[in-house]
Amino acid sequence: MYEDAQEIFDYLPIESGSESRYIKQLWDSFILLSEGKDDIPYFSIVPFHLLFMLAVQYKAYRISAWKKDLYVSKINSGQCKTYGKGNKQQLLNNIPLNKDDVWDTTQSSVKTLCLINEKGLFNLFDAVEIDQDIKERVCALVDNRNDRLHANGEIDEKAESKISEYLSILDHIHKQCVEKEVNRNIQGNWADDIEEGILDLKEFFQAKFLYSQFSPHDFGDVIGDLLQAENLDFEQWEQVVNKGLELAYDQTIFELKLIASSDEFDEDKKFNADRILRENSEESPMLTLDDAQDSGVI
């Protein structure tokens, strides 16, 4: 249970800021319960459900900026039903955009989305065309969690198997967001913000991760733009590669294979992409569209 469950962090922010303490509390509670004896591990599904919902809220938060008119419509129409009448306006004011419609989280919070009914929150993902089956599976998981919080005498002996169910749902939502280019549409190309002559990108990445609230998978969604950028010098490019391998290995390897096998890039970049692939025991084949689709990257 523990090893699979760690994948939840692929969907939570790399730099979570003010939510870091809450995320740690939920994860530590999950670990403590999952390592307990007898029936104790079965109750670990409760903190894991909350981690799942927070990961979903981060996706919904991004969509509210990408399709703000749809978000407002869903709130006003009741498709994203709120807990209590007074919460609707707070949610309408929670879109993470400034007056210039640029991504800005200083006057809003991902936590505010907890004011939306959990099942109703998934109606917002109509924007990225998630499968109806996903909504049905979510409803079952929410009902299961609710059962755990009532003194009904029931013990969920299948709690461990639900971990993969949660992760499968997050994977589907993320892939739909990638297909619709949600991150690119609201964050742009990070390479444009890297200044010439900055030799150490550590502070750049730290600030960007905190600002964007990107998860590792979100970073993997844009790593190709960074690796293909023409304005990065070799040292900067290599730092991008290392950060990609650290946080989004599969997506980074895919992009390096694309560079190494394409005539669109200069020979130096192709050579270095090939070198890094070999250093990581990866081959550098010619990619086809089928290869890309099979990899799950596109």
N, C-alpha and C positions, 0 to 999 in steps of 0.2 A: 504493500500500500504506500509506503513512504517514498520509494523511488519514483513511481508513477506520479504521485501527488505533487512532486517538486515541479512538474511541468506547468503548474499554475503560474509560476513566476515568469514564464515566457509571455504571459498576457497581462502582467502587472507592471507598473512603471519601473524603469531602471533606476531613476531618481524619484522617489515618491514624495519627498518633501514632508509636509505636515501629516500625511497619511501613513508615514513609515512606522510610527509607533502602533497604530491600529493594525496594520498588516502584520507586524511582528507578533502582536498579541494573539491574533487569530491563528497564525501559523504555529506559534509555540503551544497554543492550546490544542491544536490538531495533533501535533507530535506527541504531547503528553498523553492525550487520550489514546492515540493509535498504538502507543507502546505499553498501555495498561494490560492487565490480566483479565481473563474471563470475558465478561460482556462489555467491559469498559471501551474497547476500541470501536464498537458499533456506534457510539455516540459522537465519535470524531467527525462524522458526516455533517454535524451542525456547524462548527467553525469553518469547515471546508466549503459548505454552501455559501457562507457569507463572503469568503474569499472569491468564490465564483461570481457572486452578484456584484462585488466591487469591480472585478475585471470587466464584467458586462457594462457596468456604469461608465467605465473609462471609454469603452467603445461608443456608448450612447452619447456621452459628452462630446466626443469628436464629431459624431453625426449631427448633433444639434447645431454645430458651427457650420458644417458642410451643407446641410439642408435646413436652414433655420426656419424657412416658411413651412416646411413639412412638419418640423418639430412643434412650432406654434399651433398648427392645425391639429396635430395629434393631441396636444394638451387641451385645447379649447373644445374639441369635439368629444372628449372623454375616452378616446381610444387608448390614450395613456392615462388611465384613471388615477387620480391623486388620492392620498390619504388625507381626508379633511378638506373642507371647502376653502379654508384660508391659505392653502398651500399652492393653489394654481398660479397666482401672481408671482410668488417667489420663484416658481419654476420657469415662468415666462421671462423673468429677468435674469435667468441663470445661464444664458447662452455665452460661451467663452469667446466673444468678439468685442473689440473696442469700437469706437464711433466710426472708424474707417474700415470696419468689417475685417480687421486683421486679428488673427488668433491672439487671445489675451485672457489669462486665467486669474488676473489679479482681482477682479470684481465678481467672481463666480466660484463654484466649487463642484467637483464631481460628487461630493457627499450629498449635495442637495437632491440628486436624482433618486435617493432612497425614498423621497416623498411620493414617488410613483409606485403604484401597485406592481409587484414583481412580475406578474404575468403580463400586465399591460405594457410594461416597459419594452417587451419584445416586439410590440407593434411598431415601434420606432424603426426597427430593422427592416421594415418593408422598403425603406429607402435603398437597401442593398440587396433586396429580393432574397431574403433567407427562405428556406423551405418551410412549408406549413408543418411538416413533420417535426421540425426543430421546436416550433411553438408548443406542439403537443407533448413533446418530451420534456420541455421546460415545465409545463403545467404539472406533469407527474412528479418532477423533482421538487417543485415548490410544495405540492400537497404532502409529499413525503417528509419534507423538513417541518412543515406545520404539525404533522402528526407527532414528531419527536418532541414538540414543545407543549404538548398537552399530556396530562397525567392519565393516559389511557391504558397504561400497562404494556404497551407494545415495544418490542425491541427489533430494530432493523438489522437482521442478521445478514442482509445482502448489501450492507453499507459499502464494503470495499469495492464491489463491482460497480457502484455508482460513480466512483472516481473517474473511470474511463468515460462514463456517460457525460459528465460535466466537461471533461477535456475535449471530447468529440464535438460538443456543441460550440465551445469556444473556437475550435479549429475551423468549423464551418463559417461562423460569423466573421472570423478574421479573413478567411479566403474570399468571402464575398466583398469585404471592404477593400481588399487588394484589387480584386477585379474591377471595382468601381473607382479605383485610384483615390480613395478618400484622403489618405495621408498627403499625397502629392497636391491635391486640390486645396488643402487648407494650410499646408506647411511649406510648400514650394521646394526648391532644390537647395539643400543645405550647403552644397559646394559654393554657392554664390556668396555665402557669408564668411567663408574662410579667406582671411586677408593674406596677401602676399608677404612673405618674410616671417610669418609666425611659425617657428620651428617646432614648438611643443603644443599639440592640440588637446592636451589633457583638460585644461580649463574650458576650451571651446566645447568639448563633448559634455563635460559636466553641466555647463550652463544650458546647452541645447537640450539635454535629457530632462533637466528640471523644468525648463520652459515648455517643452513639447509634451511632457508626460508620456513619452514613447515607451512602450514595452520592448523587450528584445525582438519580438516578431515584427513590431512596427518599424524598428530600426532595420531589420532585414528587408523590409518592403522598400526602403529608400537607399540601401547600400549600393545598389547598382548605379544610381545617379552620381554618388560620390566617387566610385571607382572609375567611372567613365569620364569624369570631369577633366577638362583640359587645363584648368587654371591651377591645379595642384602640382607642386614640385614633387620630386621623387620621395623625399623624406616625409612630406605630408601624406602622400598617397600610401606609403608603407604603414604609417600610423593608422590610416583608415582601414587598411587591410587587417591589421592586428586587432583593432577594435571590433571589426566585423567577425573575425574568427572567434573572438572571445564571446560575443553576445549573440551572433546569428550565423553560426558556422555553416549550416547547409545552404542558406541563401548566398553567403559570401563565396563559397566554393562554386556554386552555380554561376555566379557572375564572373569569377575568375576564369572558369572554363569557356564562357562566352567570349571574353576578351582574348584569351589565348588562341581561340580557333576562328576568329573573325578578321577579315581583311580591312575592317573599318578602323582599326587601331594601329598606331605606329609600332614599329618592330621592338622598340625598347619596352613599351608597356606589355606587349605580347610575351616578350622574353621573360619579364619579371613575373607576369601572371603564371606562366608555365613553371618558372622556378619555384614559386611559392606552393603551387599545386604539388610538385614533386616533393618538396620539403614536408608536406603534410600527407605524404603517401597517397595522393590523389592523381588519377590520370587526367590527361587533357585532351579529350576526344572532340571531334567536330560535333556540334550540337544540332539537332533537328528540332522542328516544332513539336514532334511527338515526344522527344526527350524532355523538353521543357515542361510539357503538360504532365508527363508521367512523374516528374520530379515534384510536382505540387507547387512549384514556384509561380507558374502562370496557369 
